Amino acid sequence: MKKFEVIFLTDVRDFLLELDEKIRDKIIFNIDKAKIKNDNELFKKLKGEIWEFRTLFNKAHFRIFAFWEKENKQETLVIATHGIIKKTGKTPEKEIDKAEQIRLKYFELKNIRKNGNKK
Protein backbone atom coordinates (compact mmCIF):
# COMPACT_ATOMS: atom_id res chain seq x y z
CA MET A 1 0.00 0.00 0.00
CA LYS A 2 1.23 3.49 -0.85
CA LYS A 3 2.35 5.62 2.08
CA PHE A 4 2.22 8.88 0.09
CA GLU A 5 1.69 10.51 -3.30
CA VAL A 6 4.34 12.62 -5.02
CA ILE A 7 3.70 15.91 -6.78
CA PHE A 8 6.40 17.16 -9.14
CA LEU A 9 6.89 20.91 -9.32
CA THR A 10 7.92 22.41 -12.67
CA ASP A 11 11.68 22.30 -11.92
CA VAL A 12 11.51 18.54 -11.35
CA ARG A 13 9.54 17.96 -14.54
CA ASP A 14 12.07 20.03 -16.52
CA PHE A 15 14.98 18.16 -14.90
CA LEU A 16 13.46 14.76 -15.71
CA LEU A 17 12.67 15.73 -19.30
CA GLU A 18 16.32 16.69 -19.86
CA LEU A 19 17.49 13.20 -18.87
CA ASP A 20 17.84 10.12 -21.03
CA GLU A 21 14.65 8.04 -21.02
CA LYS A 22 16.33 5.05 -19.28
CA ILE A 23 17.58 7.29 -16.47
CA ARG A 24 14.18 8.99 -16.15
CA ASP A 25 12.44 5.59 -16.00
CA LYS A 26 14.82 4.41 -13.26
CA ILE A 27 14.22 7.55 -11.19
CA ILE A 28 10.43 7.19 -11.52
CA PHE A 29 10.70 3.48 -10.68
CA ASN A 30 12.68 4.31 -7.50
CA ILE A 31 10.21 7.02 -6.48
CA ASP A 32 7.32 4.57 -6.96
CA LYS A 33 9.21 2.00 -4.88
CA ALA A 34 9.82 4.57 -2.11
CA LYS A 35 6.06 5.17 -1.91
CA ILE A 36 5.51 1.64 -0.61
CA LYS A 37 8.80 0.70 1.06
CA ASN A 38 10.82 2.53 3.73
CA ASP A 39 14.35 2.52 2.36
CA ASN A 40 17.05 5.14 3.09
CA GLU A 41 18.74 4.21 -0.17
CA LEU A 42 15.66 5.48 -2.04
CA PHE A 43 14.24 8.29 0.13
CA LYS A 44 16.29 9.91 2.87
CA LYS A 45 15.92 12.84 5.23
CA LEU A 46 18.64 15.42 4.66
CA LYS A 47 18.17 18.38 6.96
CA GLY A 48 15.24 20.06 8.66
CA GLU A 49 12.17 19.39 6.54
CA ILE A 50 14.07 18.49 3.36
CA TRP A 51 14.31 14.95 1.99
CA GLU A 52 15.79 13.48 -1.18
CA PHE A 53 14.81 10.73 -3.57
CA ARG A 54 18.02 8.91 -4.48
CA THR A 55 18.87 7.05 -7.67
CA LEU A 56 22.19 5.56 -8.70
CA PHE A 57 22.41 4.85 -12.42
CA ASN A 58 25.64 4.06 -14.33
CA LYS A 59 27.74 5.42 -11.43
CA ALA A 60 25.88 8.76 -11.51
CA HIS A 61 23.95 9.94 -8.47
CA PHE A 62 20.60 11.57 -9.22
CA ARG A 63 18.80 13.47 -6.48
CA ILE A 64 15.27 14.85 -6.37
CA PHE A 65 14.69 17.14 -3.40
CA ALA A 66 11.34 17.10 -1.62
CA PHE A 67 9.33 17.96 1.47
CA TRP A 68 6.21 16.56 3.17
CA GLU A 69 2.80 18.19 2.84
CA LYS A 70 0.72 16.77 5.70
CA GLU A 71 -1.97 19.43 6.02
CA ASN A 72 -4.44 17.45 3.92
CA LYS A 73 -5.69 14.74 6.29
CA GLN A 74 -7.10 12.51 3.52
CA GLU A 75 -3.83 12.12 1.67
CA THR A 76 -0.14 12.43 2.54
CA LEU A 77 1.77 14.24 -0.17
CA VAL A 78 5.45 14.67 -0.89
CA ILE A 79 6.23 17.75 -2.95
CA ALA A 80 9.30 17.27 -5.18
CA THR A 81 11.06 20.61 -5.70
CA HIS A 82 13.99 20.13 -8.08
CA GLY A 83 16.67 17.66 -9.13
CA ILE A 84 20.43 17.49 -9.61
CA ILE A 85 23.09 15.10 -10.76
CA LYS A 86 25.34 14.90 -7.72
CA LYS A 87 29.01 15.30 -8.50
CA THR A 88 30.51 15.14 -5.00
CA GLY A 89 30.09 12.82 -2.03
CA LYS A 90 28.22 15.42 0.00
CA THR A 91 24.92 16.92 -1.10
CA PRO A 92 25.55 20.62 -1.86
CA GLU A 93 24.17 22.84 0.91
CA LYS A 94 22.90 25.36 -1.66
CA GLU A 95 20.59 22.67 -3.12
CA ILE A 96 19.16 21.89 0.32
CA ASP A 97 18.69 25.64 0.89
CA LYS A 98 16.96 25.97 -2.49
CA ALA A 99 14.53 23.18 -1.57
CA GLU A 100 13.86 24.86 1.80
CA GLN A 101 13.13 28.21 0.10
CA ILE A 102 10.70 26.48 -2.27
CA ARG A 103 9.05 24.75 0.73
CA LEU A 104 8.59 28.06 2.57
CA LYS A 105 7.17 29.74 -0.55
CA TYR A 106 4.81 26.79 -1.14
CA PHE A 107 3.28 27.04 2.33
CA GLU A 108 3.18 30.85 2.18
CA LEU A 109 1.20 30.72 -1.08
CA LYS A 110 -1.01 27.94 0.26
CA ASN A 111 -1.86 30.01 3.35
CA ILE A 112 -2.67 33.06 1.21
CA ARG A 113 -5.06 30.93 -0.87
CA LYS A 114 -6.62 29.36 2.22
CA ASN A 115 -7.07 32.63 4.12
CA GLY A 116 -7.77 34.90 1.21
CA ASN A 117 -5.30 37.71 0.77
CA LYS A 118 -5.55 38.89 4.40
CA LYS A 119 -2.39 40.18 6.02
Phi and psi restraints in degrees (value plus and minus 20) as a CYANA .aco file:
   2 LYS   PHI     -90.7   -50.7
   2 LYS   PSI     117.1   157.1
   3 LYS   PHI    -109.4   -69.4
   3 LYS   PSI     -43.7    -3.7
   4 PHE   PHI    -181.6  -141.6
   4 PHE   PSI     144.2   184.2
   5 GLU   PHI    -125.6   -85.6
   5 GLU   PSI     135.5   175.5
   6 VAL   PHI    -137.7   -97.7
   6 VAL   PSI     113.1   153.1
   7 ILE   PHI    -132.6   -92.6
   7 ILE   PSI     106.3   146.3
   8 PHE   PHI    -112.8   -72.8
   8 PHE   PSI     102.8   142.8
   9 LEU   PHI     -95.8   -55.8
   9 LEU   PSI     147.9   187.9
  10 THR   PHI     -73.9   -33.9
  10 THR   PSI     -62.1   -22.1
  11 ASP   PHI     -80.2   -40.2
  11 ASP   PSI     -56.5   -16.5
  12 VAL   PHI     -89.4   -49.4
  12 VAL   PSI     -65.0   -25.0
  13 ARG   PHI     -78.2   -38.2
  13 ARG   PSI     -66.8   -26.8
  14 ASP   PHI     -80.4   -40.4
  14 ASP   PSI     -64.2   -24.2
  15 PHE   PHI     -79.3   -39.3
  15 PHE   PSI     -67.9   -27.9
  16 LEU   PHI     -84.4   -44.4
  16 LEU   PSI     -58.9   -18.9
  17 LEU   PHI     -87.4   -47.4
  17 LEU   PSI     -44.7    -4.7
  18 GLU   PHI     -97.9   -57.9
  18 GLU   PSI     -36.0     4.0
  19 LEU   PHI    -106.0   -66.0
  19 LEU   PSI     139.0   179.0
  20 ASP   PHI     -80.1   -40.1
  20 ASP   PSI     125.7   165.7
  21 GLU   PHI     -76.5   -36.5
  21 GLU   PSI     -60.2   -20.2
  22 LYS   PHI     -84.1   -44.1
  22 LYS   PSI     -59.9   -19.9
  23 ILE   PHI     -86.7   -46.7
  23 ILE   PSI     -66.5   -26.5
  24 ARG   PHI     -78.2   -38.2
  24 ARG   PSI     -65.1   -25.1
  25 ASP   PHI     -80.6   -40.6
  25 ASP   PSI     -60.6   -20.6
  26 LYS   PHI     -85.8   -45.8
  26 LYS   PSI     -61.7   -21.7
  27 ILE   PHI     -83.5   -43.5
  27 ILE   PSI     -66.3   -26.3
  28 ILE   PHI     -82.8   -42.8
  28 ILE   PSI     -61.5   -21.5
  29 PHE   PHI     -78.3   -38.3
  29 PHE   PSI     -66.6   -26.6
  30 ASN   PHI     -85.7   -45.7
  30 ASN   PSI     -58.3   -18.3
  31 ILE   PHI     -84.4   -44.4
  31 ILE   PSI     -64.2   -24.2
  32 ASP   PHI     -80.6   -40.6
  32 ASP   PSI     -58.8   -18.8
  33 LYS   PHI     -86.3   -46.3
  33 LYS   PSI     -59.1   -19.1
  34 ALA   PHI     -85.7   -45.7
  34 ALA   PSI     -44.4    -4.4
  35 LYS   PHI     -86.9   -46.9
  35 LYS   PSI     -45.4    -5.4
  36 ILE   PHI    -135.0   -95.0
  36 ILE   PSI     -33.8     6.2
  37 LYS   PHI    -152.4  -112.4
  37 LYS   PSI     107.2   147.2
  38 ASN   PHI     -93.9   -53.9
  38 ASN   PSI      95.5   135.5
  39 ASP   PHI    -172.6  -132.6
  39 ASP   PSI      93.4   133.4
  40 ASN   PHI     -83.0   -43.0
  40 ASN   PSI     -39.7     0.3
  41 GLU   PHI     -93.8   -53.8
  41 GLU   PSI     -40.9    -0.9
  42 LEU   PHI    -123.5   -83.5
  42 LEU   PSI     -58.9   -18.9
  43 PHE   PHI    -166.1  -126.1
  43 PHE   PSI      94.4   134.4
  44 LYS   PHI    -154.1  -114.1
  44 LYS   PSI     120.8   160.8
  45 LYS   PHI     -94.6   -54.6
  45 LYS   PSI     113.5   153.5
  46 LEU   PHI    -118.8   -78.8
  46 LEU   PSI     -83.8   -43.8
  47 LYS   PHI    -182.0  -142.0
  47 LYS   PSI     114.9   154.9
  48 GLY   PHI      39.4    79.4
  48 GLY   PSI    -140.8  -100.8
  49 GLU   PHI    -119.3   -79.3
  49 GLU   PSI     -14.6    25.4
  50 ILE   PHI    -117.9   -77.9
  50 ILE   PSI     113.6   153.6
  51 TRP   PHI    -142.1  -102.1
  51 TRP   PSI     149.6   189.6
  52 GLU   PHI    -159.8  -119.8
  52 GLU   PSI     119.1   159.1
  53 PHE   PHI    -105.7   -65.7
  53 PHE   PSI     113.7   153.7
  54 ARG   PHI    -138.3   -98.3
  54 ARG   PSI     112.1   152.1
  55 THR   PHI    -157.5  -117.5
  55 THR   PSI     111.3   151.3
  56 LEU   PHI    -129.2   -89.2
  56 LEU   PSI     103.5   143.5
  57 PHE   PHI    -162.7  -122.7
  57 PHE   PSI     101.1   141.1
  58 ASN   PHI      29.0    69.0
  58 ASN   PSI      27.5    67.5
  59 LYS   PHI      46.5    86.5
  59 LYS   PSI     -10.3    29.7
  60 ALA   PHI    -125.3   -85.3
  60 ALA   PSI     119.5   159.5
  61 HIS   PHI    -122.3   -82.3
  61 HIS   PSI      97.2   137.2
  62 PHE   PHI    -125.0   -85.0
  62 PHE   PSI     114.4   154.4
  63 ARG   PHI    -148.6  -108.6
  63 ARG   PSI     113.3   153.3
  64 ILE   PHI    -137.6   -97.6
  64 ILE   PSI      98.6   138.6
  65 PHE   PHI    -104.0   -64.0
  65 PHE   PSI     129.6   169.6
  66 ALA   PHI    -178.0  -138.0
  66 ALA   PSI     147.5   187.5
  67 PHE   PHI    -165.2  -125.2
  67 PHE   PSI     141.9   181.9
  68 TRP   PHI    -107.9   -67.9
  68 TRP   PSI     121.8   161.8
  69 GLU   PHI    -140.9  -100.9
  69 GLU   PSI      78.9   118.9
  70 LYS   PHI    -130.2   -90.2
  70 LYS   PSI      -7.4    32.6
  71 GLU   PHI     -94.3   -54.3
  71 GLU   PSI     -46.6    -6.6
  72 ASN   PHI    -105.7   -65.7
  72 ASN   PSI      91.8   131.8
  73 LYS   PHI     -91.4   -51.4
  73 LYS   PSI     -41.6    -1.6
  74 GLN   PHI     -97.1   -57.1
  74 GLN   PSI     -48.3    -8.3
  75 GLU   PHI    -165.4  -125.4
  75 GLU   PSI     114.8   154.8
  76 THR   PHI    -113.1   -73.1
  76 THR   PSI     106.8   146.8
  77 LEU   PHI    -135.3   -95.3
  77 LEU   PSI     128.6   168.6
  78 VAL   PHI    -138.5   -98.5
  78 VAL   PSI     105.3   145.3
  79 ILE   PHI    -118.0   -78.0
  79 ILE   PSI      96.6   136.6
  80 ALA   PHI    -108.8   -68.8
  80 ALA   PSI     105.2   145.2
  81 THR   PHI    -112.7   -72.7
  81 THR   PSI     -71.2   -31.2
  82 HIS   PHI    -185.4  -145.4
  82 HIS   PSI     149.6   189.6
  83 GLY   PHI    -151.8  -111.8
  83 GLY   PSI     138.1   178.1
  84 ILE   PHI    -162.8  -122.8
  84 ILE   PSI     142.0   182.0
  85 ILE   PHI    -121.4   -81.4
  85 ILE   PSI      95.5   135.5
  86 LYS   PHI     -98.2   -58.2
  86 LYS   PSI     107.9   147.9
  87 LYS   PHI    -125.9   -85.9
  87 LYS   PSI     -34.4     5.6
  88 THR   PHI    -141.3  -101.3
  88 THR   PSI     151.7   191.7
  89 GLY   PHI     -87.4   -47.4
  89 GLY   PSI     -55.2   -15.2
  90 LYS   PHI    -118.6   -78.6
  90 LYS   PSI     119.7   159.7
  91 THR   PHI     -87.8   -47.8
  91 THR   PSI     107.2   147.2
  92 PRO   PHI     -78.9   -38.9
  92 PRO   PSI     109.6   149.6
  93 GLU   PHI     -78.0   -38.0
  93 GLU   PSI     -55.3   -15.3
  94 LYS   PHI     -84.6   -44.6
  94 LYS   PSI     -49.4    -9.4
  95 GLU   PHI     -93.3   -53.3
  95 GLU   PSI     -57.6   -17.6
  96 ILE   PHI     -85.5   -45.5
  96 ILE   PSI     -63.7   -23.7
  97 ASP   PHI     -81.9   -41.9
  97 ASP   PSI     -60.4   -20.4
  98 LYS   PHI     -80.9   -40.9
  98 LYS   PSI     -65.3   -25.3
  99 ALA   PHI     -82.4   -42.4
  99 ALA   PSI     -59.3   -19.3
 100 GLU   PHI     -85.8   -45.8
 100 GLU   PSI     -61.0   -21.0
 101 GLN   PHI     -82.7   -42.7
 101 GLN   PSI     -61.5   -21.5
 102 ILE   PHI     -83.8   -43.8
 102 ILE   PSI     -61.0   -21.0
 103 ARG   PHI     -80.5   -40.5
 103 ARG   PSI     -67.6   -27.6
 104 LEU   PHI     -81.9   -41.9
 104 LEU   PSI     -63.1   -23.1
 105 LYS   PHI     -84.4   -44.4
 105 LYS   PSI     -61.0   -21.0
 106 TYR   PHI     -76.6   -36.6
 106 TYR   PSI     -71.5   -31.5
 107 PHE   PHI     -90.9   -50.9
 107 PHE   PSI     -51.8   -11.8
 108 GLU   PHI     -82.1   -42.1
 108 GLU   PSI     -68.2   -28.2
 109 LEU   PHI     -85.6   -45.6
 109 LEU   PSI     -58.4   -18.4
 110 LYS   PHI     -83.1   -43.1
 110 LYS   PSI     -61.9   -21.9
 111 ASN   PHI     -86.9   -46.9
 111 ASN   PSI     -56.9   -16.9
 112 ILE   PHI     -82.3   -42.3
 112 ILE   PSI     -65.0   -25.0
 113 ARG   PHI     -83.1   -43.1
 113 ARG   PSI     -62.6   -22.6
 114 LYS   PHI     -88.5   -48.5
 114 LYS   PSI     -59.5   -19.5
 115 ASN   PHI    -119.7   -79.7
 115 ASN   PSI     -12.5    27.5
 116 GLY   PHI      55.7    95.7
 116 GLY   PSI    -186.1  -146.1
 117 ASN   PHI    -117.8   -77.8
 117 ASN   PSI      16.6    56.6
 118 LYS   PHI     -96.9   -56.9
 118 LYS   PSI     117.5   157.5
